[in-house]
Amino acid sequence: MNLERLREAERDYIFRYPQGYDDPEMISILKKHKMQKMHDLARSSFAPDRFNNPEAIVASLAKLVGASSLISVFDKPKFRDLANALTTAERGELAAGLQDLLYGDEAAKASGFEQMATVLRRYKMASWSMLTVAPGYFDTYNELCLKPNTVKAIIDYYELPGLSYHSQPDYAFYKAYRDTLLAMKEQVPAFQDVELIAFSGMLWSCLPKR
């Protein structure tokens, strides 16, 4: 990792947002992305006792996707149509995979991620953002939603070791990228109390303008 570039990003962030999360511009950005609202929606929609109703879980996932600023406007109606087209068995598979991804240990998370990907691949919707949007909002401090252009740019600019982006989603890469960003947060005091999903956005915003 290029630590100097990371610390330069920290200095840039402090210069632009001297009050951190309480800075008026940062408040405006967070309001635009409805982060607290999306977090609350994810926590209530995917509470443990709701997973006995796979249809409700899939409907809630479609609602989360539809409300997210992190999902392409072109993909939102596609996912809504997908949710309506799933068979009863597929809804069960998707819901069970999501439950493991949100609540399981690392082995269960990996299995849940792959189970969700298997269902979504049948409909050509197994993108990084679709597979990570729910955990990203559900646990904002430890998970994040992967956006391909953001991921590639961060890996390249901050020279993150051992990470090679590929378009086919898999949990091993997600875990490695997530863990790397968590480690990066510990290197910069100004970012340590920032949610991981916001930290990713800050790293992106601090990239040199191209």
N, C-alpha and C positions, 0 to 999 in steps of 0.2 A: 504494500500500500504506500502511496505517496503521501506521507504524513504532512509534509510542508504544504501541499495543495489543500489538504483537509483543514489545516489550521488557518490557511489563507481564507478558505470558505467560512470558517468560524468568524474571523475578523470582519469579513464582508457582511455577514449576517448581523453582527453586533452593530456595525456602522449603519446598516439600513433599518434595523429594527432594535433600537437601543433599549426598548422596554420589553423585548421578547414577545411572549404571547399577549402581553397587555398593550403592545404598541398598536396605535390606531390602524395602521396599514395592515398589520398582521391580523387584527380582529376582522378587518374587511375581507381579507383573503379566506380566513376560516369560515366566515359567514357565507361567502360565495359557495364554498364546497360543502356547507352544512354538516361539518364533521361531527359535532355533538349529536345532531338529529339522526345522522346515519348510524352512529354508534348505538344510540338508544334503540333505533329500529332493529338493528341486528341482534342486540341482546334480548329484546322482547320477542322477536320473531323466532329466534332459535334457542329459546329456553329449553332445558332438558325435557320437561314434561310435554313439549309440543311435538316431539319426534315420534309419538305414537300415531301421528296423523300425517303420513307422507304427502298427501295431496296438499295439505295446508303448508307444509314446509316448502314444497316446490312453488306454490303460489307466492309465498313470502319471499323466496329467492328471486322470483321474477319481479316482484315489487321493489326489492332492494336494487336489482340491476337497473330497473327503469328509473329509479330516483338518483342513481349515482352519477356524479360528475366525472368519474373515472372511466366510465364505459362509453364507447363511441355511440353517437346518436343513431348510427346505422345498425349497430348490433342490438340495441334495446328492443326494437320490434321483432327482430329475428329470435331473440331469446324468449320473448313473450309467446311467439308462435310455437316455438319448441316446447315450452312448458305445457301448452295446450295439446300438443301432438303426442306427448309421451304416453306410453301404455301404463297401466297400473303397476306392472312389474318394474318398469323403468323408473317410475316415480319412487318406488320403494328403494331401488338401487341408489338413486341420486340422493335421497334423503339419508339413507344409512351411511353413504360415503361422506356426506357433509357432517353428520354427527361425529364420525370418527375424526374427521379433519379438525373439528372445533374442540372436541373433548378428549381425544385419545392421547396416548403417549406417542413418541416419535414413530414407532413402528406402526401404530394404528393410524396416525396421520398420513403416513406414506401410503398405506393401504387404501384409506379413504380418498386421498387425492387421486390415486389411480382408478378407483371405482367410479368416481365422478367423471374423470377424463374418458373412461371407456364409454359411458353413456353419451357424453357430449360429442365424442368423435363420430358417433353414428349419424349425427346431424350437422357435422362440420362446424361445431361451435366450441371445440376444446381449445380455447385461447388462454393465454396466461392470465389476462384480466378476468375472464369469466371464472376461472378456477380459484383465483385468489381474492376476489372482491369480498366475499363473505368473511373469511378469516381476517382480512385487512380491517374491516369495520368492526368485527366482533371483538378483537383484541388489539386495539390500536397501538399499544406500547410494545408488543412482541411480534406482531405479524404485519404484513403490508400487502397492498395490491400491486402486482407487477405490471408495469407498462413497458412494452418492449423498447421503445426509443429511449425512455428514461434509463432503463437498466443498462442498455448498451453504452450509452453516453457516460454513465457513472463508472462502469467497469473500466472504460477506456481512459477517462480523464484522471481518475484517482488511482489508476494502475493497480486494480485489485487482483491479488495473486490467486491462481488456481480456479478462476472463474471464466468459463467460455460460454457465452450465451448461445442458445439454440432455440429455434422457433417451436419445436415440439415440447410441450410442457411435461416436466417430470419433477417429482418431489425432491429428488437429490439435489438438483440445481436450486430449487426454491429454498431449501434448508440452508445450503451453503451461502447463498446470497443474503438471506435473512440474517444468518449468524454473523456474516462479515459486517453488515450494517450495524448490528447490535454492538460488535466490537469497536467499530468506528466511533459510535456515540460515546463510548467510554474514554476516548482519546481527546475529546473536546468538551470542556466543562459547560459551555454555553448551550450545548445540545443534549446534555445528559437527561434532563427532565422532559424532553420533547418526545411526543409520540413517534413511534417508528415510521408510521405512514406519513407523518408530517416531515420527519427528518429526511426521508427520501426526496420529498418535494423541495426541501431546502437545499440539499446537495445539488439537485437539478437546477434550481434557480441561481446558484452561485457559479455555475459553469460559465466560462468565457463566452460572450456572445459570438455567434457564428453567422 
